[in-house]
Amino acid sequence: MFKELTEINSMPKAFEFYTAEDLWADEHTSKKMLEYHLNESIDVSSRNAAFIDRSVSWIAGRFGLDSASGVLDLGCGPGLYANRLAAMDISVTGVDFSKRSIDYAANRASDKNLKARYIHRNYLEFESDRRFDLIIMIMCDFCALSPDQRKTMLKKFRGLLKPGGKILLDVYSLNYFNRREESAAYEQNHMDNFWSPREYYCFINAFKYNDEKVTLDKYTIIESEKTRIVYNWLQYFTPQSLKREFEENGLLIEEIYSDVSGRDFDAGSSEFAVVAGA
């Protein structure tokens, strides 16, 4: 038991493991994630509905989107942004790791005869001959990627943009990192059986990597017949560190906002959004 508890509470190297499939592609967990996405009153897997409405309105106006525009929504989830944009007669392509979310988005688009195309794929592996006027990556997805994965995405951005095209994404700020604290806890059937429909114990370890400005929420899920670990990594940025990373990969950040609804930048906010181009 001592050996097992030591392993449970061990701190890996930053971004040492990648377990996104356990979170987004698992049959049970993906169902729970979709339920969170579709709860319009909370900010968990997606922003609340009122914020999304404001955000979509601002995005369409800020980037001058119309029926001739093409938008790529990476990590689109159940299409909460993509279908709203498509309802404005904008052509949208959504890409997501979760087949359950993609199916939901595609069904809603089909019901409403929207110009939305949905692709079930890990966006790290997404390729297309199409070029887009705008690429969006919303809900701080960029922060969940390792440095090498972020480099891959920034290269993809360059290749997928039309000349003059733009990127909009949001990230967590260093202010948020500074408020995070390390902790260790365990809970039976954590988050109302989020991880499994069967009985289980979940050990939750929160780690901070001060040099890298990274946090890890490590979930060790112990069922009667198996044990698995899910690693939820987050990278935190300052405007300067994000600008540097973009510039090192051939992209320039042009504007900074407090969020993807276009609020003026606040240096004390927990996140911020950027507009970038090649």
C-alpha positions in Angstrom: 0.0 0.0 0.0 2.8 2.4 0.8 4.3 1.9 -2.6 1.0 2.6 -4.3 0.3 5.7 -2.3 3.8 7.0 -3.1 3.1 6.5 -6.8 -0.3 8.2 -6.6 1.3 11.3 -4.9 4.4 11.4 -7.2 5.0 14.5 -9.4 6.0 13.7 -13.0 8.0 16.0 -15.2 6.0 18.8 -16.9 4.0 17.4 -19.8 5.6 14.0 -19.3 2.4 12.2 -20.1 -0.5 12.9 -22.5 -3.8 11.3 -21.7 -6.3 13.5 -23.7 -8.0 10.4 -25.1 -9.0 9.2 -21.6 -10.8 12.5 -21.1 -12.4 13.2 -24.5 -12.8 9.8 -26.2 -13.8 7.5 -23.3 -17.5 6.4 -23.8 -18.6 7.4 -20.3 -16.5 10.5 -19.7 -17.3 12.0 -23.1 -21.0 11.8 -22.2 -20.3 13.6 -18.9 -18.3 16.2 -20.7 -21.1 16.8 -23.2 -23.5 17.3 -20.3 -21.2 20.0 -18.9 -20.9 21.6 -22.4 -24.6 21.8 -22.8 -25.3 23.3 -19.3 -25.8 26.9 -20.5 -25.6 28.4 -17.0 -22.1 27.4 -16.0 -18.5 27.9 -17.2 -17.0 24.5 -17.0 -16.4 22.7 -20.4 -17.8 25.8 -22.2 -18.6 29.4 -21.4 -22.1 30.1 -20.4 -24.6 30.8 -23.1 -24.9 34.6 -22.5 -21.1 34.9 -22.9 -21.0 32.8 -26.0 -23.7 35.0 -27.6 -21.7 38.1 -26.9 -18.5 36.5 -28.1 -19.9 35.3 -31.4 -21.4 38.7 -32.1 -18.1 40.4 -31.4 -16.1 37.8 -33.5 -18.4 38.2 -36.5 -18.1 42.0 -36.4 -14.4 42.2 -35.4 -13.3 40.0 -38.3 -15.9 41.2 -40.8 -17.3 37.7 -41.3 -20.0 37.1 -44.0 -21.3 34.5 -46.4 -17.9 34.4 -48.2 -15.9 33.8 -45.1 -14.4 30.5 -43.9 -13.9 29.8 -40.2 -12.0 26.9 -38.6 -13.0 26.1 -35.0 -10.4 23.8 -33.4 -11.6 22.0 -30.3 -15.2 23.0 -31.3 -16.9 20.6 -28.8 -20.7 20.4 -29.5 -20.6 23.3 -31.9 -21.6 26.1 -29.5 -19.6 28.7 -31.4 -19.5 27.0 -34.8 -23.3 26.6 -35.1 -23.9 30.2 -34.0 -21.5 31.4 -36.6 -23.1 29.2 -39.2 -26.5 30.5 -38.3 -25.1 33.9 -39.6 -24.5 32.3 -43.0 -20.8 31.9 -42.3 -19.1 28.7 -43.6 -17.6 26.9 -40.5 -15.4 23.8 -40.2 -15.3 22.3 -36.6 -12.7 19.8 -35.5 -12.9 17.9 -32.2 -11.4 14.8 -30.5 -14.8 13.8 -29.0 -17.0 11.8 -31.4 -19.9 12.3 -29.1 -19.5 16.1 -29.2 -18.9 16.1 -33.0 -22.0 14.0 -33.6 -24.1 16.3 -31.5 -22.8 19.4 -33.3 -23.4 17.9 -36.7 -26.9 16.8 -35.9 -27.8 20.3 -34.7 -26.3 21.8 -37.8 -28.3 19.3 -40.0 -31.5 20.1 -38.2 -31.1 23.8 -38.9 -29.6 23.4 -42.4 -26.4 25.3 -41.4 -23.2 25.7 -43.4 -21.2 23.8 -40.8 -18.9 20.8 -41.5 -17.7 18.7 -38.6 -14.6 16.5 -38.5 -13.9 14.0 -35.7 -10.1 14.2 -35.2 -7.5 15.3 -32.8 -6.6 18.8 -34.1 -2.9 18.0 -33.6 -3.4 15.6 -36.6 -5.8 17.8 -38.6 -4.8 18.5 -42.2 -6.8 20.2 -44.9 -6.4 21.6 -48.4 -8.8 24.4 -47.4 -7.6 27.8 -46.3 -9.5 29.9 -43.7 -10.1 33.5 -43.0 -10.2 32.9 -39.3 -9.0 30.1 -37.0 -10.4 30.0 -33.5 -9.3 28.0 -30.5 -11.4 28.9 -27.5 -11.7 27.9 -23.8 -7.9 28.1 -23.4 -7.3 24.8 -25.3 -3.9 26.1 -26.3 -2.8 25.9 -22.6 -3.5 22.2 -22.4 -0.7 21.5 -25.0 2.9 20.8 -24.3 5.6 23.1 -25.8 6.2 20.7 -28.7 2.4 20.3 -29.3 2.0 24.1 -29.3 4.8 24.4 -31.8 2.9 21.9 -34.0 -0.3 23.9 -33.7 1.3 27.2 -34.6 2.9 25.6 -37.7 -0.6 24.3 -38.6 -2.1 27.8 -38.1 0.3 29.3 -40.6 -0.5 26.6 -43.2 -4.2 26.8 -42.8 -4.6 30.6 -43.0 -5.5 32.4 -46.1 -3.3 35.4 -46.9 -4.4 38.1 -44.4 -6.2 35.5 -42.3 -6.3 35.8 -38.5 -6.1 33.6 -35.4 -8.2 34.1 -32.3 -7.4 32.2 -29.1 -7.5 32.6 -25.4 -5.0 31.5 -22.6 -4.7 31.5 -18.9 -2.6 34.3 -17.4 0.2 34.3 -14.9 -2.3 35.9 -12.4 -4.3 32.7 -12.4 -1.1 30.6 -12.0 -0.2 32.6 -8.9 -3.5 31.9 -7.3 -3.3 28.2 -7.9 -2.3 26.1 -4.9 -0.9 22.5 -4.6 -3.2 20.1 -2.9 -4.0 16.4 -2.4 -7.4 14.8 -1.8 -9.4 11.7 -2.6 -13.1 11.2 -3.1 -15.4 8.3 -3.7 -17.2 8.5 -7.1 -15.6 11.9 -7.7 -17.8 14.6 -9.4 -20.9 12.4 -9.4 -19.4 9.4 -11.1 -17.6 11.6 -13.7 -14.9 9.0 -14.4 -16.9 5.8 -14.4 -20.5 4.5 -14.0 -19.1 2.0 -11.5 -17.9 2.5 -8.0 -14.4 4.0 -7.7 -12.1 6.1 -5.6 -10.4 9.1 -7.1 -7.1 10.6 -5.8 -6.7 14.2 -7.0 -3.3 15.8 -6.8 -2.7 19.4 -7.9 0.9 20.2 -8.6 2.6 23.5 -9.6 5.8 23.8 -11.7 7.1 27.2 -10.8 9.9 27.4 -13.3 7.7 26.3 -16.2 4.6 28.2 -15.1 2.6 24.9 -15.5 0.0 23.2 -13.3 -1.0 19.6 -13.3 -4.3 18.1 -12.0 -3.5 14.4 -11.7 -6.5 12.1 -11.3 -5.8 8.5 -10.2 -9.0 6.5 -10.7 -9.1 3.2 -8.8 -11.9 0.7 -9.7 -12.2 -2.8 -8.4 -10.6 -4.3 -11.5 -8.3 -1.5 -12.9 -6.5 1.7 -12.1 -5.9 4.6 -14.5 -4.4 8.0 -14.4 -5.5 11.1 -16.2 -3.2 14.1 -16.5 -4.7 17.6 -17.0 -1.9 20.0 -17.8 -2.2 23.8 -18.1 0.4 26.2 -19.3 0.1 29.9 -18.1 1.3 32.9 -20.1 2.0 36.6 -19.9 1.4 38.7 -23.0 5.1 38.9 -23.5 5.7 35.1 -23.2 2.9 34.3 -25.6 4.1 36.9 -28.1 7.6 35.4 -27.9 6.3 31.9 -28.6 4.2 33.1 -31.6 7.1 35.1 -33.0 9.5 32.1 -32.7 7.0 30.2 -34.9 6.4 32.8 -37.5 3.3 34.5 -36.2 2.7 38.0 -34.9 0.2 38.9 -32.1 -1.6 42.0 -33.2 -4.1 42.7 -30.5 -4.7 41.6 -26.9 -8.1 41.5 -25.1 -9.3 40.3 -21.7 -11.4 37.6 -23.4 -12.9 36.4 -26.6 -15.8 38.8 -26.3 -13.5 41.7 -27.0 -13.3 43.2 -23.6 -10.4 45.7 -23.2 -7.3 44.1 -21.8 -7.0 44.0 -18.0 -3.5 43.2 -16.7 -5.1 41.6 -13.6 -7.4 39.2 -15.4 -7.2 35.4 -15.1 -7.0 35.0 -18.8 -6.5 37.0 -22.0 -7.2 36.6 -25.7 -5.1 37.4 -28.7 -5.5 38.1 -32.4 -2.6 37.0 -34.5 -1.6 36.7 -38.1 1.3 35.5 -40.2 
